[in-house]
């Protein structure tokens, strides 16, 4: 969450100053990210600076804001130790509190920071790096990026806010690295750097001789006794004049609650079930660290969908949900995927989305785009479908509809790591308890074999770091049993058994294993008339995040160029970030160790390979790296990741990624010029498409939300291997465009109609700002330090095609949320 729940003028200036001090570098330059350590061991990277600053500020916030119901933190407990997110969360929220979302948010900012050195629209722009004596222009771009981050935060676009924050922090770090501010003996942040109404004085000009020429990586002592503020030069444009200098940031364990609701006349029971679950979650978690930080609601019917309702106030969400009733209707199908796409655009990453419906989708053509968007957002989608042929009211023509009409839901659930649960009206309120279970941040345990077959045993492993293990089974089940490592079994009978408690709702069973579960290998056997559905979940703090990228070893900025998904034929690195390694209760205990990842095809589950992992950076940070095998990258298609290792006592550990990945057939890059959109303007966008494997005949389609005019000079392209094509798009922003809103542009590359090659999608978020806004970062003339101007009162947001409004304040998060607005790292 990027909260706007407190006026910015209420922020503690000393904490803002602390952030700036944390970002002050030593008198040297930095490489982009952790992969840069391969090229320059011991270097301090932009990623290091951003993460260390965020963790230090987070610690200061936790010290200033004692945790509810827990003893306050003590600074001395953290002195002399490497500061880790896992330790901070365990100390503040309690042992085992997951830091995964916080670390993912921090990673978004860090990667956006590092990307400034790789993206073609930014890497060679001296204004974005404080190079070439363009310090005034750099200050303008820095303040602009900060303003865009604040506006995107108020618009509830978490990803865009973090991207712009990362760009701002990169520029801020570059100012102190690429200029001679530190060499001039300054030990405090520049007093006017963030205030555009304050003049930057004593600046060197392009023709001023400031240093001796130097061709080395490091040039100590080459300043010519210069007392003006000067900068370095990078690259060849602009060139370095003779004698000038050249040198080389989710604080909560809680998630969001996102509902997509069919509101046609037959949906009364389902809507009531959603209300009951939402009320239960709100009342159970209100005022605690596990209270949802965002609430999203998108209704749909026939033929419309929306508007989207977003808020951080549970009472506002409950009021809005309570006003929804099952009215009207029409023939199945409905606009379900359009509503889901709208929810994905407004739901924070790493969230669960729950779809309640009794109809198939009318907009099945959106299936692949929604699949791709779930993976880009890393959101898990669960469909609760009350498909009941015996129902006589509300839906017509049910008997003539295709039996395959729910396949789009199956495809989206598979791509997102979610599931489709079929039930009936009389059971929906009980089955909907999966909403509350998923809100507990459970991980899904891998099954062996991955494909469930009636009558064939399924195996899963339980380790000492797992608790609250649950087994869900649904379908036309005749019988099942579960057996623990000691050979003790339990069948499908309801009630308490030797292993745990069993509940049944029609053809849906939930078995809750008693804590602590016995460690070792467990077995499930299910007998069913058709293919049963089995899912095993558990609660744990030990999990992992993963990213992909292309190693960039040439040029002045070696590092990793980030990718959303691997590209066929393109050498790709996998970075695994293990969360939950910290153990403040026993700091001397050996850390868990992960040795390799298992790659599996999706959905068949066949093993595609085992890739060894190598530690990258300090072991306690949990960064592991691997090169994806060429065989995996030779063909486009989905695959899954499983992390294999051992705990500190040598017992096996097995974790699975929450959703599959996809090797996409081509590299599709969509970018815009740095900055924001203005109503009444026309913005150019750049498109690059490249093939690194087979020849490709591709059609290109574009879409915009909201529906602004978009034209392109590239609609079809043929590519040979290792060939690229470039295109230009023009986005027209109408005069009526709402300021402080977010625009999503999507480009889709598809093969011929009968081609087995899956489509590739590129998503770009852009910000619309008023042309001459009052500068929110301007300092009053009497100010001697950073003071941010007040924003308008926060409010709940309701919008049909865009993000907007602010957040209703949560008093518990007042100070915490306000200060972390600048970092963009507050909880989702």
N, C-alpha and C positions, 0 to 999 in steps of 0.2 A: 504494500500500500504506500502510496505517496500522499500522506494526509494533508488536507487543507483545513484542519479542524481548529486552528488557532490563528489569530491574526499574526502576521509575520513580525510586527513590531513587538510582540510579546516574547520573541526569542531571546535567550540569554546571550548577549554579545560576547561574553567571555568564552562560551562554547564555540561560537562561530570563529572567534579568533583562534581558539585551540585547533579547529579544523585547518585553518590557513597555516598555522605553525607546523602542523603535522605534514602539510604538503610542501613545506619549504625543503628543497633538496640540498645536498651538498653541492659544491662547485664542480659539477660534472653533468654529463648528459646521460639519458636513460634509453634503453632499448624497450620495445613495445610490451612483450609479455614473457611468460616463463620459458617459452621455447628459445628466447634470445639467450638464455644461459648456455645453450649449446654452442653458440658462437662466441660468447663473452662470459666465461665463468666468473662468478663473483660480482657481475654487474647488478646495479639496482635498476629494476624495470618500472615502467609506468604502472604495471599491475601490482608490484610490490608496494609502491607508494600509495596507490589508491586503497588497497586492502588494509594496509597498516593504519592509514589515517582513519578509515571507517571503524576499525576495531577499537582504536584508541578513543574515538569520540563516543562509540557505543558504551565502552567501559565507563567513561565519564558520566554519561547519561544514566547508566545503571547505578552508579554511586550517588548521583544527585536525586534519583527517583527510586526509593526503596521498593522492593517487590511486595505486592499485596500478600499479607499472610505469611511472609517469610522474613527472616532476619536480614538486615541491610548488608550489602557487600562491603568488604574492607579492602582498601587499596593495597595494603601490605601482603594480602594473599596472592596478588598478581605480580608483585615485583620480583624480578629475577627469573621470570618464566616467559617463554614464548607465548604471546597473546593469541588465543585460538577462539574461533566462534563457538565451537563445541563447549569449551570450558565456560565461556561467558553465559551461554544459555543454560548450562547445568547449574551454575551458581545462582542465576537470577530466577529462572522458571522452575528449577528442580531437576534432579538427575534424570537422564533419559529424554529430556525435552529436545525434539528434533530441531536442528538448525538448518535443515536442507533448503527451505525457502529463502531464508536470509542469505545463505551462501550462494544460491542461484541468482538472487537479486544483485548481490555484490559482484558476481561473475558477469552479469549483463553490463554493469557499469564499467568493469575492468576491460571487457572485450571491446566495448564501444570506445573506450579510451585508446586501447592499442590499435584499433582499426583506423584511427586517424593517420597512422603511418603507412597504411596499406591501400586504403580506398583511393581510386583514381581521382575522385573529386576533392580529396583533401591532402593527399600525401605530399604534393609539391606546391601547395598554396602557402606562401610565406606568412600571410595574414593569420593563418590558423596555428602557426608554430612560433610566432614572435621572431621571425627571421628577417634578414635583409633590411635592417633598420626600420622595419614597419611596425614599430611598437604601438603607435597610436591606432593604426588599423587593427592590430591584433587585439588591443583592449576593447575596441568596438565589437569584434566578433566574439570575444570571451563573454562580455556582458550580454550580448544577444543570445548566446547559447544558454546562459544561466536563466535568462528570462523565458526562453522557450521551454526549459525544463520545468520551471514553475507553472507555466500555463498548461503544459501537458499534464502535470500533476493534478491541477484543478479540473482538467478535462477527464481525469481518471484513466488516462492512457499510460499505464505503468511502463510498458516497454519503451515507448517514445520518450518519456521523461528520463528514463535511465540512459537511453542513447544520447540525448542531448547533454545530460549531466556528464557522461563519460567524455564527450567532446570538450566540454568546458574545463573539466579537470585536467585533461591532456594539455590544453592551452595554458592553464594556470601553472602546471608543472614545467612546461616548456619556457615560460617567461623566466623562471628562476634558474633554469638550466641553460637556456640559449642566450641569456643576457649576462651582463657582468654585475648584476645587483649584489650578489654575494661577494664577489671579488672587491667591490667597493667598500666592504666592511659592514654592510647592512646585516643586522641580525633579526629584524622584524619584517613582516610583510609590507609591501609597498602600500602606503596609506591611501593612494588614489587609484589603485589598479582597477577596482571594481566599481568605481564611481565615474561615469562618463562625463558628468558636468564638472569634474575636477581635472584640470589640465595636467598632463604628464610633462614635466619640465626637465631641463638639462638633458635633452636627447641628442645623441650624435646624428649627424646627417650622413648621407650615402658617401659623400666625398671626403669625410673626415678620416685621416689616418688614425686608426685605433689600435692596431696590433701588427706584428710582423707576420709575414706569410708562413704557413705551416701546412704540410701535407700529411702529417701523422694523425693517428686516431686520437691521441691526447696531445695537447699543446700547452703544457705548463710554462708560465713565465713569458708568454709572447705578447702580453699587453704592454703598450708603450707609455706606461705611467698615465693612462687616460682617466679622466675624472668624470666624463659624461657617460650617461647610460647608453650602452651600445648592445648590438645583438650579433649573433653568428650568421653564417650563410650555409645553406644546404643545397646540394645538387647544382644544376647549371642555370636555373632561371629563378630569380635574376642572378647573374654571375657576380662573383665576389670581386669588388674593386680592389686595387692594390692597397695593401696595408690594412685591410679590415679583418675582423676576427672570424674564424671558422671553427666550429665545434660539431661536433656530432650533436573512482569511490562507489529483507523482510524481518523487522525485528519483532517477531512473535512466532511461537510454534503453531499458531492457529492458521486455518485456511479460510477460503471464501465459500459462500453458499450461493450456488447459481442454479436457478430453476428455469426450464423451458416447458410451458404448459399449454396443452391443447384445451381450448375453452369452448368447444362445440357442445351441443346440448346433451350428448351422451356421457360427458366427462365429469359428472357431479361427484362420484365416489373418488375418482383420481384427484380432483382438485382438493377435496376434503382431506385426502391422505397427505398431500403436499403441505396443507395448512397445519395438520397435526404434527408432522415431522418438524416443520420449521418452528412451530411454537415450542416443541419439546427441546430443540437445540438451543433456541434463544433463552428459555427459562433455565435450562440446566447449566449454561455456560456464561450467562450474563455476569459481567464484572470480573471474570477470570481471564487469565492469559489465553485460554482456549476459546474465548468468544470470537465468532467469525468477524473478520475485519472488513469484509465487503459482502453485500447482498445484491444479487443480480436477478432480475425477473423479466422474462420475455414471453408474452402470450402469443398464440397463433390460432388460426381457425381457417375457414374457407370463405373468401380467397386471400385474406390478408395475414399479416404478422406484425408484431411489435405493438406499441413502442417498447423500447428497452427502458427498464427502471433500475437505477443503480443508487446505492446509498451505503453508508456505514452505520446508520442508526437502526437498530433492530425494531424499534417501535414504528418507524416509518415503513420499513419493509413489511411488517406484519399488517399494518393498516392497508398498504397497497395490495398485499396478497388477499386480505380479507374482503376486498372490494371485487375480486374476480369471481364470477359465477358462470356456470355452464349455461350458455344461452344460444339459441339459434342452432345452426348446424348445416347440414347438407350432405351430399354423398361423399364417401371416402374417395380419394385421398385428400390430404391437407398439406399446408405449406410448412412442414416441419423443419426441413433442412435449411430453409431461408431463415427461420427463427433461430435455429442452432448456430448458423453462421453469424448472425447478429450478436448472439450471446458470446461466441468465441472472441469477437472483436472487442468486447467490453469486460471479459472475465480475466483476472490476473493470470499469468502463467502458473503452471504447476498446480492447477485447481481441478476440482471435480465438478462436472456439469451433469444435472439430472433432467432427463426428458420424460414427461408424463404424457402418454397418448394412447389412443385405441385405434389409430388410423395409420395407414401407410403414407409415404411421402408423394405429393404431387410433383415436387421439384427434385426428382431423382437425378436430374442432370447435374446437380450440384455436388453429387456424392464425392467425386475425386477431389474437388477443391476443398470441401469440408474436411476430408481425410488429411490432406496436406496441411490445412490450417490447424488441425488438432496437434499435429506433430511440430509445427512451427511454434505454437503456443505451449506445447507440452501439457495439454489439458486432457483429462480422462473423461469420456462420455459414457454414461450408463442410461440405457433406455428401459423404462418400466412400461410395458405394453400390455394393456388389458384387452387382448384380442379375443373376443368372446362371440363365436358365431351364433349362440343362442339368444343374443340380445335382440329384442324386437323393436326398439325405438332408438331414434337418434342417428342411425346409419342405414342408408339404403344400398341396394345392389351388392351387399357383401358377398353373396354367393357366386357372383360372376367375376370377382376380382382374382387376379393371379395369385396362386399360392406362394409365389416367389416375391411378392410385393414388399416384404420386409427386409429383403437382402441389402438395400442401402444402409439400413440401421446396423446390420451385421458387419458390413464393410467398415463403417465409421467406428463402431465399437472395437473391432479388431485393430484398426490403425491407431486408435487412441489408447489402447490398453484397457478399455472398458468392457462392458458386456450388455447383452440384451436379455432381459428377464420377462418372460411371458407369464401372466397370471390372470386372475379373474377379479371381477368387482368385489366379491365378498372377501377376498384375501389381500387387496391392494394396500390397505392400511397397515397390515402386519409386514408384508413384503417390503414396503417402503422404509422399514427400519434400516435397510442397507444405506440410506442417506446418512443417518447418524453414525453408522459404522465407518463409512468412508471418511467422514469428517474427523475421525480419530486418527487419521494419517497412517492407515495400515499399508503395509507392503504386501505384494502378491508373491507367494512362494512358488518357484518353478516346479512343475510336475514332470516326472519321467515315467513313460514317454509323454511328450507334450500334447499329443493328440489323444483325446479320450475315446475309448472304444468300449462298448458294453461288454462286461465279463472279463476284461483285461485289467490286471492290477495296476494301480498308479502309486508311485513312490514319491515322497517328499521328505526333506531333511529339516530337523528342528535343532537349533543350536541354543546355547545358554543365554544369548542376547535377545531371544524372542520371548514374547508374552502375548496373552490374549489371542491365541491361535483360534481361528474359526474356519470351519469347512462349510461351504455352501454347495448344495446339490439341487438341481432342478431339471425337470423334464418328465417324460413318461416312465418314471422309475418303478421297477418292481420291488427291488430290495437293494440294500447296500450295507457294508460294514467297514469300520475303521479299526486298524490294529496298531498299537504303539510298539516301540522297540523291544519291550519286555514280553511281547506276545499277547498282551491283554487286548480284547476286542470289544466293540460296541456296535450294535445294529441300529436299524432305523426307528426303533421304538421311541416314542416321545417321552420326555422327562429326564430325570437324572440317571446316568449310567456310570460304569466304572471309569470312563475317560472324560466325561463332561455332560453337558445338558443339551438335549435335542428338542428343537421346536419344528413343527410342520404346519405349513399353510398351503393346503391343496397339494400341488406337485412341487413345492419349494421347501427344502429342509435347511435349517441352520444348526450346526453342531458347534457349540462353544466348548473348547477343550479347557479343563481345569488348570489353573496356574499353580505351580510352575509346570509347564509341559515337559515330559521326559525328553531328553536330548537323544538324537540318533535318527534312524530311518523309520518313517511311518508308512503304512500301506492303506490304500483305499480300494475297494472293489465295488463297482456299481453294475447292477443288472437292469437294463431298460429296454423298452420296445424300440426306441430310436436312439440317436446319439445323445447321451446325457451331457449336462454342463456341470463342471466341477471347478470350483475356485477355492484355494486355500490362502488365507491372509493372516497376518500377524502384526503386532506392534513392536517396533524396535527403533532405537536411535541410530543404529548402524545401517547406512544406506549409501547410495552413491549418485553423483551427477556425471554426465558425460558430454563431451563436445568433439567436434571434428574440425580439422583445418588443414591447410596446405602449408608445408614448410617453405619459408622464404629465406634463403640463405645469402642472396646477393644484395648489393646495395647498402646504403647506410643504416637500414632498419631491419636487420634479420629478426625473424620471429615467425609467428603462425598467423596466416590469413584465415579468418574464421569462416566455416561453412555451416549452413543449417543441416545439410545432409551430404553424405559422400557422393561423388560424381564418378560415373563409370569411366574407367581408364585413367583416372587422375590419382597420382600418388597421394594418399590421405593419411593423416595422423589421427589417432584416437587419444584424447585426454580424459582420464577418469579422475574424478575428485571424490574421495571417500569421505563421507560425513559421519560424525558420531565416534571418531577415534578417541577423542579426549576422555579422560577418566580422572576427574579431580578427586574422587573419593580414594583412589589408589594410584597416585601419579607415577609410582615406580613400577607398576605392572607392565609387562611386555605388551606392545601394541599388536592388534590384529595385523596380519600380513596377507595381502592378496597377490597371487602369483600370475594369474592369467585370466583371460576372458574366453568364454565359449560362444561361438557364433552359430546361430541356427536359422534355417530357412523358415519363412512364415507363409502359410499357416501349418505346413506339414511337420515342422519341427526337426527336420533332418539336420544333423550337425554339419556345419560348413567349415569348421576349423577351430583350432585353439591357438590363441595368440598370447605370447608371454608379455608381461607387463614389467616395465622398468621404473623405479622411483625417479621422480623429477623434483628436485628441491628438497627441503627438509622433510624427513619422514613423517613428522607429526602433522604436517599440512595435508597429507593424504593425496598428493598428486602422483599419478601413474601415467605412463605413456606407452603407446604401442603403434606400430605401423600396420595398417589393415592389409591383409594378404591380397596379392594381385588377382587371385582366383575369385575372391569375393567381389572385387571391383570390375571384373570383366563383363558382368551382365547386370543390367538394371533390375531392381526388384527389392522386396522387403526382407529384413533379417532382424533377429533379436540378439540382445547382449545378456550374458550371464557372467557374473563376477565370482571367481572361485578363489578360496584362500583358507587360512586357518587362524583361529583366535590365539590369544596369548598363551593358552595351555595346550596348543597343538591340535585342537578339535576343528573339524571342517566347518567352513563357512560358505554359504551359497546365497547369492542375491541376484535378482533379475531386474533388468531395466523395466520401468513401469509401462513402457510402450515400445513397439518395434521401430526400427529405423528403415530408411529406404535408400538404396543406391539409385540416384536419379540418372537418366540417360545423358543429360547435357547440363552444363553450367549456365545458369540463367541469372544475370545480375541486373538489378534495376536500381538506379540511383538518381538523386536530384541534387541540385546545387545546395551547398550549405546555407542554412537560413530558413525562412518561413514564407508561407504564401500570404498574399494580400488580396482581399476582395476586389474584383474588377481587373485582375491581372491574368497573364498567361504565363505559365511556368514550364520551362523545358525540362524534360527528364531524359536520362540516358539508359539505353538497353544494350547489354552485351550477351550474346549466346555463343557457346563454344562446345564442340564435340571433341572428346579425347579417345573415343573408341570406334564405333561403327559410323558409316555414312548415315546422315539423318535428313529426311524430308519432313519439315515441320511447318505447321500452321500456328500463328500467334494470335491470341485473343486477349482483349483487355477488358477490365471492369473497374468501376470506381464506386466507392461508398463514402458519402452520398453521391447521387447520380450527377456528377459534373461532366461536362463535355470533355472527351479525351480523343485525340487523333494521333495516328502513328504513321511513319513512313515505311514501316516494315510489317507486313502481314504474312509473308511466307518466306521460308529460307531453306536452301539445301546446303548441308555442311559435309565436307569430307573429314576424315579423322585429323585431329589437331588443327582444325580450321575454326575461325571465329567470324562472327558478323556483328555489326553494330547498327543500332537503330536509334531514332529520335522520336520522342513523344511530346505532345504539348497538352498540358492540362489547363483548362479554362476555369478560373475561379469566379463565379458570378458576383455581381455587386451585392446580392442578397445573402452571400455566404456568411454564416454566423462566426464572428470573431471567437477566438479561443476554442476552436473546434478542431477535430482530427479527421483527416481524409486518408482512406486506405485505397491504394492503387494495387491491382493484381494483374500480372501478366502470366498467361498460360501458354506453354508450348506443347502441342499435341502432334502425334504422327498421323499417318493416313488412318481412315476409319477402321480398317481391319487390322491395323498394326498392333502387335502385342506390347509395344513399348509404352510404359505408363507416362502420363502427362507430367510435366515439370512446371512448378509454380514459383513465382517470385512475388513477394509482398513488400510494399513500401508504405510507411506511415509518414504523413506530412502534417504540418501544423498551420492553421489559418490564424493570423493575427491581424488586429486593426492596423491601418497604415501609419497612423501617428499616435501611438498610445503614450500615456504617461509612463515614464520610465520607472518601474518599481524598484530599481536598484540605485536610484540617484540619492546621493548623500546630501543632506541640508548643509548650507554654508557653514553653520556653526559646529558641524560634526567633526569629531576627531577620530572616529572609528566607524566600523561598519554597522549601520542600522538599516534594516529592511522596512520599507513602507508597508502600511496595513493593506490587506486585501479586503474585498467586500465580504459581508457575512456569508458563511458557508451554507449550502443548501443541498437538498436531495436533488438528483438529476433524473429527468424523464426526457428521452429523446428518441426520435424515430430512426435516424440514420447516422447519428454522430454521438460522440461522447460530449459531456458538458456538465456544467454546474460544479458543485464542490461536495464536500463530505460533512455530514452532520457530526458534530464533535462527540468524541468519547472521552469523558472527563479523565478516565484512568490514564489515557495516552496523551494528555495535554502537552506537557513539556517534551516528552519523548518524540511524539509525532511531529511537533513543530520544528524542532531542530533538525531531525532527519529528513525534513522536506528538502533541505539543501543537498543532502547526499543521495536522495532518491532510493534509500535502502530500507525504508520502513516495511512492515510486514504486508503480506497479501491477504 
